[in-house]
Amino acid sequence: MSVKLGVPSKGRLMEKTFEWFGERGVTLSRTGSDREYAGAVDGVDGVELVLLSAGEIPRELAAGRIHLGVTGTDLVREKLGQWDQQVEELAELGFGHADLIIAVPGAWVDVDTLDDLDAAAAAFRAKHGFRLRIATKYHRLVREFLRDNGVADYQLVDSQGATEGTVKNETAEAVADITSTGDTLRANHLKILSDGLILKSQATLFRSRKAPMDEAERTAMKQLCKLLKVD
Amino acid sequence: MERAAIRARAAALRAQFEAEGAQVVETAILQPADTLLDLYGEDIRARAYVTSDALRGEQMLRPDFTVPVVQMHMAHGAEPARYTYSGEVFRRQEDDADRANEYTQVGYEVFDRENPADADAEVFSFILRALGDAPLRAATGDIGVLMAAVSGLNTTEARKAALRRHIWHPRRFRALIDRYSGRSPVPPSRAALLAANDPFADSAPDIGLRSRAEVETRIATLKADAEAAPIGDNEVALLDAILSVRESLPYALERLRDIAVDMPAINPAVARVADRMKALQKRGVDVERLDFEASYGRTSMEYYDGFVFGFYAEGRADLPAVATGGRYDALTRVLGQGTEIPAVGGVIRPGLLMALEADK
């Protein structure tokens, strides 16, 4: 059997990943038609390319169905409990930079820190009769961060897309989302809390600690890691 | 430990409480999520399993019995009342695979207005007796002392309310104390806000439910706070002295009495500790060897607001408490919709108890 390498199946993330491997002498490519998720690996023997949605790669690594995978740090930490016992970070790939942050309306001139957010949340709950809503898809990370920082009287509401629009639409009062430049936030009249950085994320090559390997796979893995200079 | 054996032990413990005069009660396993969310906030989602259907919406697998038992009592319980129950509770575990996510609890709860000190002692001594001679160390505390100290601070009501809100979040509590006492600097953004002629001069357009008026109200609160005198070093030192009390109960009581000389606001709370100690002695508890820790229960026992206790396996810091309990008068107020009753209770984990007995 061969070493299975999971790579995001489309878009810039896929292209940049292909580039990163290419620069190190490992050529990854999609085969067949544009719609078919099949791939090929050249430059090293015994490695198989598995094209997956970036969001599924953490789960596949944890289940041991792929040996290596490229995905964002944010997704690994959100989706895997005790992530560092399930996967190992081999290399940060230097692209796909994104920060998970907490943002509130720019019009909240009284709120700049988590301390302010906590006080505003207490007053909001007293006035409106429900907890201040924070829209996000990163429930675990946001909840842990707010708990560690002693913010109370909030609730998380799920938002799988267009999160920045939730405040204007009055389905949330604040958001916790990924941003790279902050442009979308500004366009939606939101500002980042000065101490509201939850996680700095980038595309990262992970190794599964759960995937079993036979002798041939171990040899292929060693060779690949040597080429990638991550051994 | 085998399930059937644990269930049998749980039944025996429950029968023991029943023989002491408690009424056996049952509660549903699926609990409406909104009550629990309202009580504990978003954190409960990290500790309880949430499920849902289209008809009843979000529900949680019961993370404990206390909330449904209190609800049941507040809805149609006679007074005074003593209840016992046994059954499984479910706790989501995201960080430690060795911690059980499903285990049996047996509980004993007392709703009685008459003699709170004796009710505390009753629950503690019944649980102690039920635990038999397993090698356990008891820890006790009283959140009421710290609450009384906060209420007695010579500062604004707004500051006291903020501190009370964070009694159970030690880090935020400490940050607030540091700010109110002038030990930590005013954040630059706050200083700029307070100095601005028109704080809204360059602000973004108003969006969302939190209105301009609410922002203005908070700015007014911040201005009032900036003008309030800092909490004195003396008072901060007394708070620290309370939080560091950790002795056998009689010595701890002496320490608290010494502190109360300079902080008379805690006198009634200290008197309750003294009454409880007498009641415990009367019920045969060896108080000379009972630990009292003023900060015990601050991180994990959010709804307790008075006496708190836990029993831990001697030399096994890796194990969770074998039994825990405390007084939760405020919870009955929140769930009672206008009514309240002093209440105290405790739970035992028979599975852990049996594992310890087997080790011995």
Contacts between the chains, C-beta under 8 A, distances in Angstrom:
chain1	res1	chain2	res2	distance
A	81	B	93	8.0
A	81	B	94	4.3
A	81	B	95	6.1
A	82	B	94	7.9
A	82	B	95	5.9
A	82	B	96	7.8
A	82	B	97	7.4
A	105	B	204	6.6
A	105	B	206	7.5
A	105	B	207	5.2
A	105	B	208	5.2
A	105	B	210	7.3
A	106	B	203	6.0
A	106	B	204	2.8
A	106	B	205	7.9
A	107	B	200	7.7
A	107	B	203	5.2
A	107	B	204	5.1
A	107	B	205	6.4
A	107	B	206	4.7
A	107	B	207	6.6
A	107	B	208	7.9
A	107	B	212	7.1
A	107	B	215	7.0
A	108	B	210	6.8
A	108	B	215	5.9
A	109	B	193	6.3
A	109	B	199	4.8
A	109	B	200	6.0
A	109	B	203	5.1
A	109	B	215	6.3
A	109	B	219	7.6
A	110	B	193	6.4
A	110	B	199	7.6
A	110	B	215	5.2
A	110	B	218	4.5
A	110	B	219	5.3
A	110	B	222	6.7
A	112	B	187	6.9
A	112	B	189	3.7
A	112	B	190	7.2
A	112	B	193	7.7
A	113	B	187	5.8
A	113	B	189	6.9
A	115	B	175	6.9
A	115	B	179	7.9
A	115	B	187	7.6
A	116	B	190	7.7
A	118	B	172	7.1
A	119	B	162	7.0
A	119	B	218	6.9
A	120	B	210	7.1
A	120	B	214	8.0
A	120	B	218	6.3
A	122	B	162	7.5
A	122	B	165	6.3
A	123	B	214	6.7
A	123	B	217	7.2
A	123	B	218	6.2
A	123	B	221	8.0
A	124	B	210	5.9
A	124	B	214	7.1
A	127	B	214	6.5
A	128	B	209	6.8
A	131	B	41	6.9
A	131	B	42	7.5
A	132	B	210	7.7
A	139	B	45	7.4
A	140	B	46	7.6
A	140	B	94	7.1
A	143	B	42	5.8
A	143	B	43	7.0
A	143	B	45	6.7
A	143	B	46	5.7
A	144	B	46	7.5
A	146	B	42	7.3
A	147	B	43	5.7
A	147	B	46	7.4
A	148	B	171	7.8
A	149	B	171	7.6
A	149	B	172	7.4
A	150	B	166	6.2
A	150	B	169	4.0
A	150	B	171	5.2
A	150	B	172	2.7
A	150	B	173	7.7
A	150	B	175	7.3
A	151	B	172	7.8
A	152	B	41	5.6
A	152	B	165	6.8
A	152	B	166	7.4
A	152	B	169	6.9
A	153	B	41	6.5
A	154	B	41	7.3
A	154	B	42	6.0
A	155	B	37	7.0
A	155	B	41	7.5
A	155	B	42	5.4
A	156	B	42	5.7
A	156	B	45	7.6
A	167	B	207	5.5
A	167	B	208	4.4
A	168	B	207	4.8
A	168	B	208	6.9
A	170	B	208	6.2
A	170	B	209	5.4
A	172	B	208	7.9
A	173	B	208	5.4
A	173	B	209	5.9
A	173	B	210	5.5
A	188	B	207	8.0
A	189	B	204	4.2
A	189	B	205	5.6
A	189	B	207	5.3
A	190	B	204	7.9
A	191	B	204	7.3
A	194	B	187	8.0
A	194	B	189	6.4
